[in-house]
Amino acid sequence: MKYEVYGPFYTPRAEAEATGANLKVFWDEIEAMHEGLPRAVGIYIFSTRHGDNFTPWYVGKTNAKAGFRGEVFQAHKLGHYVSAEQRKRGYPTIHLIAKVEPERGNFCRSSARSGREIDELETVMIGMALRANPLVQNSKKTWFNKNCNVPGIIGPATLGHPSEPVWSLRNALGI
């Protein structure tokens, strides 16, 4: 399994600019920069950018034959983007995490095997996004990350210095 990160790409502002013509230009520009990327499968993360900082708002996946181009701006996804823009001002961006073939480096297409791998990666990325922004718009795959608490490891930040066992585990895990 190998994935490559692309972006950030500045997206059309939801609803106001997310029209057929603007989306065609958006995907055509990405195609010109990275041939085949709009049809690739993988994970996408919608964020808002404020200076050098990004706030994640939604993590999605695609294993559809149309790839990112056919998935990212579907009508029900636009609702998440609009809500995020209303909560936090900034420039709307998207990162694409495309599955690539390890040997040849070309983008992978839809398959049952890719679907299982992408689903697992989406779960991990949702957890990471929730750590960065507890208001992430995803409704699925969030329960565990929102409710699990291992003080000093997973869950709310703890005050003061961690205990020796917590410190050593954080060290072992590189966190």
Secondary structure as UniProt FT lines:
FT   STRAND          2..10
FT   TURN            14..17
FT   HELIX           20..33
FT   TURN            35..36
FT   HELIX           37..39
FT   STRAND          42..50
FT   TURN            51..52
FT   STRAND          53..62
FT   TURN            65..66
FT   HELIX           67..71
FT   TURN            72..73
FT   HELIX           75..87
FT   STRAND          91..100
FT   TURN            102..104
FT   HELIX           112..132
FT   TURN            134..135
FT   HELIX           143..147
FT   TURN            151..153
FT   HELIX           164..173
//
